[in-house]
Amino acid sequence: MDLLHHIYSLLLDGEIHIAPINNPQRVLDLGTGTGIWAVDFADQYASSEVIGNDLSPIQPKWVPPNCQFEIDDFESEWSYAHPFDYIHGRELAGSINDFSRLCKQAYSHLGPGGFFEMQSFTVDIFSDDGSIEKAPYTKQLVALLQEASAKFGKPMNSLDTWPTAMKDAGFTDVVCKIVKAPASPWAKDSKQKEIGRFFQVHQVHSVPAYTNALLSRVLGWNRTEIDILNMHVLQELKNLEVHQYGKLYLIYGRKAL
């Protein structure tokens, strides 16, 4: 997760949000993971109170005084007594059962003028020149992950529907920005090549994590089948003739004043 945070930083030129927030005082980070985003935000906005929640207690003990973590399921009913100025979620595709409900909860727990922002890669792979056809195992893996996550009830590739869900929940000024991220260091541009280098390392770790969880538990694959598929996918990832990239979705909406 911390490696992915660095990839985000490269893609967003060091910014940790794109919503035009103005000195937020109460901030909620959904599914905070290691807490690295919440800690960075607390450092940048020293006057804010930042709360990060997650099901796993993997956050650091030493954090800024204006940052705290709690063990909670962001998909359960929220019980916060005071409204937030900014609610954020990063890399939650595949972790959400009902995004419409999440939007409604975020809306009801924001103060007037508050922002709700979601940042996540869709689990899909693309190329502009057709070279992804040279990576049939990668295409197979993506299709399997999409199938398994949908069967599990938490789809990984439904991000195109998120802006509409935000609007339906009452948010205004909804913005959806999509940023391309090279999946390996194939790009000529030095910055894009660096992003691809880090993204490649990230996938070396994330592909087995995804397949071991979803393909085995949801689709019933055995260990040998999974290991063989992973091997082929990681081999294709090293092929710089495959100009594959991912899409990072940056979506936010505002609660009217």
Beta strands, then each sheet from edge to edge (+ up, - down):
strand 1: 26-30
strand 2: 49-54
strand 3: 67-71
strand 4: 84-90
strand 5: 110-121
strand 6: 172-182
strand 7: 245-254
sheet 1: 3+ 2+ 1+ 4+ 5+ 7- 6+
end
